[in-house]
Amino acid sequence: MSRTLSFLLTALLILFPVITGAEAVPPESVSGWICLVCGSSGEADLCPVCSSVRGKWFCQECHTDNMTEICRGCGQARDASLRIQSTDTNRLNAWPAVRYLAMSNDPDALLALAEYYENGLVVQRDRTYALALYEKAASTRYGPALMKLGNIYDEGVLVPRDYFRSMEYYQLAADQGIPEAWWYLGTYYEEGSTVNRNYETARQYYRKAAELGDADSWMSLASLSAGGKGMERDFTQALEYYEKAAEAGSHLAMDYLGYLYMAGEMVEKNEAKGLAYYHRAADAGNARAMFALGVAYQYGQGTEANLTEAARWYEKAALAGRADAALALHALNQ
């Protein structure tokens, strides 16, 4: 990114609370063009906010300024570059591309634009308009948008909580092959608070989610088997599901298997195996497993006591948000 553009974006970040008072206009109502440098709308040939020429864009591949639809530096198409830009974690950098692509009803851009309005990022907060954008993205049966609306009605965000509407959206998302949607539907049938409890239906939905790649759904299946919900308790099957979840990448399953082997619950106690699962979970970012490793190394569970290693894992767990790990580290250092 050029030094000039970086300065411009920094300046705009400071000015946006003032600028967006006039710029928080739904993209459908924009009669002019969207500036691809700052995201403002314009009628004349120069952007009224940053004075960039109409049609100017910045290639995300080779960092070249362009006026044509194909980058003069590397040949990348403008829309391809804009799609890359729209996913930038810096919301101010992404804003021009998101707003431009949303005007063409790109579902990913509509979802992103809705988040800007929902949270008041760059634009003034407008939750009514955010909901309208989510609904517009979902109108094309776009799975992630359907999931988002399911979550919105499930949690009572932007709208009054409505579990029946949330189930409708989750079912639509499930029909589009979204694994998480099948899991949510399964929880409704397991809990039985909105629909009649049906453990077999819950089991079927969890399995669909798991087979579509949702690793944690194997955990839900394991819980049904271990808890004897709708069936006789089956710890062997539960363990098999926990292992499937771990193999599929669930750090929650790795952590829980670590606990099971350390405690000797459902399985024969094997601290060395439990420690190995804790390591896998911790390497995957599980803070509870990091704390458990600190305890294991402090007291020699499944390994020789090693206070240096204990301190290292307590510190990692504390940095990952475990307040008890910070206390344990402090006590260890006394």
PLY file of the C-alpha trace (Angstrom):
ply
format ascii 1.0
element vertex 334
property float x
property float y
property float z
element edge 333
property int vertex1
property int vertex2
end_header
0.00 0.00 0.00
1.38 3.43 -0.93
2.39 5.85 1.82
-0.22 8.31 0.54
-3.03 5.78 0.73
-1.97 4.65 4.21
-2.05 8.26 5.38
-5.43 8.78 3.77
-6.95 5.73 5.48
-5.55 6.81 8.84
-7.02 10.28 8.38
-10.37 8.84 7.36
-10.44 6.64 10.46
-10.22 9.79 12.55
-12.81 11.65 10.47
-15.33 8.86 9.93
-17.48 9.60 13.00
-18.24 12.95 11.30
-18.19 11.83 7.69
-20.46 8.83 8.15
-23.19 10.97 9.62
-23.96 11.80 6.01
-22.56 8.63 4.47
-24.60 6.03 6.37
-26.86 5.56 3.36
-28.17 2.13 2.37
-26.26 1.09 -0.77
-29.48 0.51 -2.71
-30.24 4.22 -2.45
-26.89 5.35 -3.84
-27.54 6.97 -7.20
-23.91 7.73 -8.01
-20.77 5.62 -7.62
-18.79 4.13 -4.77
-15.24 5.37 -4.26
-12.95 2.34 -4.16
-10.39 4.25 -2.10
-12.49 5.43 0.86
-15.92 3.88 0.30
-17.85 7.15 0.04
-20.51 7.75 -2.60
-20.09 10.41 -5.26
-21.91 12.05 -8.16
-19.11 13.98 -9.88
-15.83 12.63 -11.24
-13.96 13.21 -7.98
-14.82 11.65 -4.63
-16.31 14.35 -2.37
-14.43 12.97 0.64
-10.95 11.90 -0.51
-10.83 13.51 -4.00
-9.89 10.24 -5.68
-10.80 9.91 -9.34
-13.89 7.88 -10.11
-12.97 4.26 -10.87
-9.56 4.28 -9.18
-8.75 1.07 -7.33
-5.76 -0.47 -5.59
-4.58 -3.97 -6.57
-4.29 -6.27 -3.57
-1.86 -8.54 -5.41
0.88 -6.17 -6.61
-0.10 -2.92 -4.83
-0.59 -0.93 -8.02
-3.09 1.91 -8.51
-5.39 1.30 -11.49
-8.11 2.89 -13.56
-8.99 -0.06 -15.80
-10.77 -3.32 -14.92
-7.50 -5.27 -15.26
-4.46 -4.42 -13.13
-1.71 -2.89 -15.25
0.90 -4.40 -12.96
-0.06 -8.07 -12.60
-3.18 -8.62 -14.68
-5.50 -9.31 -11.76
-9.16 -8.49 -12.39
-10.59 -5.61 -10.37
-13.46 -7.62 -8.88
-11.09 -10.41 -7.83
-8.92 -7.85 -6.06
-11.97 -6.31 -4.40
-13.07 -9.69 -3.09
-9.66 -10.13 -1.48
-9.86 -6.61 -0.05
-13.36 -7.22 1.33
-11.97 -9.94 3.62
-9.24 -7.73 5.10
-9.33 -7.97 8.90
-8.78 -4.21 9.00
-12.41 -3.15 8.65
-11.53 0.30 7.35
-9.40 -1.16 4.56
-12.16 -3.62 3.66
-14.96 -1.06 3.73
-14.77 0.34 0.12
-14.73 -3.16 -1.39
-17.52 -4.42 0.88
-19.76 -1.51 0.02
-19.07 -1.77 -3.70
-19.65 -5.52 -3.88
-22.80 -5.29 -1.77
-24.34 -3.02 -4.40
-24.17 -5.97 -6.82
-25.87 -8.18 -4.18
-22.79 -10.30 -3.54
-23.97 -12.42 -0.55
-20.64 -12.39 1.28
-20.45 -8.61 0.91
-24.05 -8.22 2.10
-23.20 -10.24 5.21
-20.10 -8.16 5.84
-21.98 -4.90 5.27
-24.66 -6.04 7.71
-21.97 -6.51 10.37
-20.77 -2.94 9.81
-24.27 -1.59 10.43
-25.03 -3.98 13.29
-21.91 -3.00 15.22
-21.48 0.60 14.09
-18.17 -0.05 12.35
-17.20 2.82 10.03
-20.90 3.72 9.67
-23.46 4.78 12.24
-25.12 1.79 13.89
-28.40 0.83 12.25
-29.59 -2.56 13.45
-32.84 -2.40 11.50
-30.93 -1.99 8.28
-28.44 -4.67 9.35
-31.31 -7.14 9.72
-32.60 -6.17 6.27
-29.16 -6.89 4.81
-28.97 -10.28 6.51
-32.41 -11.11 5.14
-31.42 -9.96 1.66
-28.35 -12.21 1.71
-30.50 -15.09 2.96
-33.14 -14.54 0.26
-30.86 -16.34 -2.21
-30.72 -19.37 0.13
-27.12 -18.49 0.99
-26.17 -20.89 3.79
-24.04 -18.59 6.01
-26.76 -15.90 5.89
-29.43 -18.43 6.83
-27.24 -19.56 9.74
-26.76 -15.97 10.85
-30.51 -15.37 10.92
-30.98 -18.63 12.81
-28.52 -17.36 15.42
-30.19 -13.94 15.53
-33.61 -15.40 16.36
-32.09 -18.07 18.61
-30.26 -15.52 20.74
-32.71 -12.62 20.47
-30.18 -10.33 18.77
-31.67 -7.48 16.66
-35.12 -9.08 17.10
-37.18 -10.57 19.94
-36.14 -14.18 20.57
-38.17 -16.58 18.45
-37.08 -20.20 18.62
-39.53 -21.33 15.96
-38.17 -18.78 13.46
-34.64 -19.80 14.37
-35.47 -23.43 13.67
-36.92 -22.46 10.29
-33.68 -20.73 9.34
-31.53 -23.55 10.70
-33.53 -26.03 8.63
-33.03 -23.92 5.51
-29.31 -23.73 6.26
-29.19 -27.48 6.87
-30.83 -28.02 3.50
-27.90 -26.07 2.02
-25.46 -28.53 3.63
-24.31 -26.38 6.58
-23.13 -28.89 9.25
-23.57 -26.49 12.17
-27.25 -26.06 11.27
-27.88 -29.78 11.74
-26.17 -29.56 15.14
-28.40 -26.68 16.26
-31.50 -28.57 15.16
-30.26 -31.56 17.12
-29.98 -29.47 20.29
-33.62 -28.42 19.99
-34.75 -32.03 19.90
-32.39 -33.05 22.69
-33.48 -30.22 24.99
-37.19 -30.48 24.15
-37.94 -26.91 25.19
-39.29 -25.72 21.83
-40.33 -28.99 20.21
-41.16 -32.33 21.78
-38.00 -33.99 23.04
-36.87 -36.72 20.67
-33.46 -38.18 21.35
-33.51 -40.31 18.21
-34.10 -37.28 15.99
-31.39 -35.41 17.88
-29.05 -38.33 17.31
-29.82 -38.36 13.58
-29.18 -34.63 13.26
-25.93 -34.77 15.24
-24.74 -37.61 13.04
-25.55 -35.64 9.87
-23.56 -32.71 11.23
-20.64 -34.95 12.18
-20.58 -36.71 8.83
-20.59 -33.31 7.10
-17.45 -32.38 9.01
-18.56 -30.81 12.29
-16.11 -32.49 14.67
-17.80 -31.34 17.88
-21.04 -33.06 16.84
-19.34 -36.36 17.65
-19.14 -34.97 21.20
-22.91 -34.52 21.27
-23.38 -38.09 20.07
-21.01 -39.28 22.77
-22.97 -37.37 25.40
-26.21 -39.08 24.35
-24.58 -42.51 24.59
-22.83 -41.84 27.90
-25.93 -40.29 29.41
-28.25 -43.06 28.26
-30.53 -40.58 26.53
-33.05 -42.54 24.51
-30.97 -45.68 24.90
-29.07 -47.79 27.40
-25.86 -46.18 28.63
-23.07 -47.23 26.30
-19.66 -46.01 27.46
-17.86 -48.01 24.79
-19.76 -46.24 22.05
-19.36 -42.88 23.81
-15.59 -43.36 23.93
-15.61 -44.27 20.24
-17.42 -41.00 19.47
-15.06 -38.95 21.62
-12.13 -40.47 19.73
-13.82 -39.73 16.39
-14.24 -36.13 17.48
-10.57 -35.91 18.45
-9.49 -37.48 15.16
-11.65 -34.94 13.32
-9.84 -32.09 15.09
-12.04 -31.23 18.09
-9.80 -29.78 20.79
-12.74 -30.15 23.19
-12.70 -33.91 22.61
-8.92 -34.09 23.01
-9.18 -32.22 26.30
-12.02 -34.40 27.57
-10.23 -37.60 26.61
-7.24 -36.29 28.54
-9.46 -35.89 31.57
-11.03 -39.33 31.17
-7.68 -41.11 31.02
-6.24 -39.04 33.85
-9.24 -39.72 36.10
-9.95 -43.26 34.95
-13.57 -42.50 34.06
-15.18 -44.67 31.36
-11.69 -46.04 30.63
-8.86 -47.67 32.51
-6.74 -44.98 34.11
-3.71 -44.13 31.97
-2.04 -40.86 32.94
0.55 -41.03 30.16
-2.22 -41.32 27.55
-4.19 -38.58 29.26
-1.13 -36.34 29.18
-0.72 -37.00 25.45
-4.33 -35.94 24.79
-3.84 -32.82 26.89
-0.80 -31.94 24.76
-2.82 -32.37 21.57
-5.62 -30.19 22.93
-3.22 -27.53 24.19
-1.42 -27.43 20.84
-4.84 -26.85 19.25
-5.38 -23.84 21.54
-7.45 -25.33 24.36
-6.78 -23.20 27.46
-8.22 -25.74 29.93
-5.79 -28.37 28.63
-2.92 -25.92 29.03
-3.89 -25.45 32.65
-4.21 -29.22 33.12
-0.68 -29.66 31.75
0.55 -27.12 34.29
-1.01 -29.21 37.07
0.38 -32.45 35.61
3.94 -31.12 35.45
3.69 -29.49 38.85
2.58 -32.67 40.60
4.10 -35.32 38.34
0.93 -36.78 36.85
1.83 -39.03 33.93
5.32 -37.60 33.88
8.13 -36.55 36.19
7.47 -33.34 38.08
8.97 -30.38 36.25
8.28 -26.96 37.73
9.78 -25.16 34.76
7.36 -26.91 32.41
4.51 -26.33 34.86
5.24 -22.61 34.89
5.41 -22.54 31.08
1.99 -24.14 30.70
0.41 -22.02 33.43
1.69 -18.94 31.64
0.28 -20.15 28.31
-3.09 -20.86 29.92
-3.12 -17.45 31.62
-2.39 -15.71 28.32
-5.26 -17.71 26.80
-7.62 -16.28 29.42
-7.52 -18.71 32.37
-7.56 -16.60 35.54
-6.90 -19.69 37.70
-3.71 -20.33 35.71
-2.43 -16.85 36.57
-3.07 -17.56 40.24
-1.37 -20.96 39.98
1.66 -19.40 38.29
1.88 -16.75 40.99
1.72 -19.38 43.72
4.34 -21.51 41.96
6.75 -18.59 41.80
6.48 -17.80 45.51
0 1
1 2
2 3
3 4
4 5
5 6
6 7
7 8
8 9
9 10
10 11
11 12
12 13
13 14
14 15
15 16
16 17
17 18
18 19
19 20
20 21
21 22
22 23
23 24
24 25
25 26
26 27
27 28
28 29
29 30
30 31
31 32
32 33
33 34
34 35
35 36
36 37
37 38
38 39
39 40
40 41
41 42
42 43
43 44
44 45
45 46
46 47
47 48
48 49
49 50
50 51
51 52
52 53
53 54
54 55
55 56
56 57
57 58
58 59
59 60
60 61
61 62
62 63
63 64
64 65
65 66
66 67
67 68
68 69
69 70
70 71
71 72
72 73
73 74
74 75
75 76
76 77
77 78
78 79
79 80
80 81
81 82
82 83
83 84
84 85
85 86
86 87
87 88
88 89
89 90
90 91
91 92
92 93
93 94
94 95
95 96
96 97
97 98
98 99
99 100
100 101
101 102
102 103
103 104
104 105
105 106
106 107
107 108
108 109
109 110
110 111
111 112
112 113
113 114
114 115
115 116
116 117
117 118
118 119
119 120
120 121
121 122
122 123
123 124
124 125
125 126
126 127
127 128
128 129
129 130
130 131
131 132
132 133
133 134
134 135
135 136
136 137
137 138
138 139
139 140
140 141
141 142
142 143
143 144
144 145
145 146
146 147
147 148
148 149
149 150
150 151
151 152
152 153
153 154
154 155
155 156
156 157
157 158
158 159
159 160
160 161
161 162
162 163
163 164
164 165
165 166
166 167
167 168
168 169
169 170
170 171
171 172
172 173
173 174
174 175
175 176
176 177
177 178
178 179
179 180
180 181
181 182
182 183
183 184
184 185
185 186
186 187
187 188
188 189
189 190
190 191
191 192
192 193
193 194
194 195
195 196
196 197
197 198
198 199
199 200
200 201
201 202
202 203
203 204
204 205
205 206
206 207
207 208
208 209
209 210
210 211
211 212
212 213
213 214
214 215
215 216
216 217
217 218
218 219
219 220
220 221
221 222
222 223
223 224
224 225
225 226
226 227
227 228
228 229
229 230
230 231
231 232
232 233
233 234
234 235
235 236
236 237
237 238
238 239
239 240
240 241
241 242
242 243
243 244
244 245
245 246
246 247
247 248
248 249
249 250
250 251
251 252
252 253
253 254
254 255
255 256
256 257
257 258
258 259
259 260
260 261
261 262
262 263
263 264
264 265
265 266
266 267
267 268
268 269
269 270
270 271
271 272
272 273
273 274
274 275
275 276
276 277
277 278
278 279
279 280
280 281
281 282
282 283
283 284
284 285
285 286
286 287
287 288
288 289
289 290
290 291
291 292
292 293
293 294
294 295
295 296
296 297
297 298
298 299
299 300
300 301
301 302
302 303
303 304
304 305
305 306
306 307
307 308
308 309
309 310
310 311
311 312
312 313
313 314
314 315
315 316
316 317
317 318
318 319
319 320
320 321
321 322
322 323
323 324
324 325
325 326
326 327
327 328
328 329
329 330
330 331
331 332
332 333
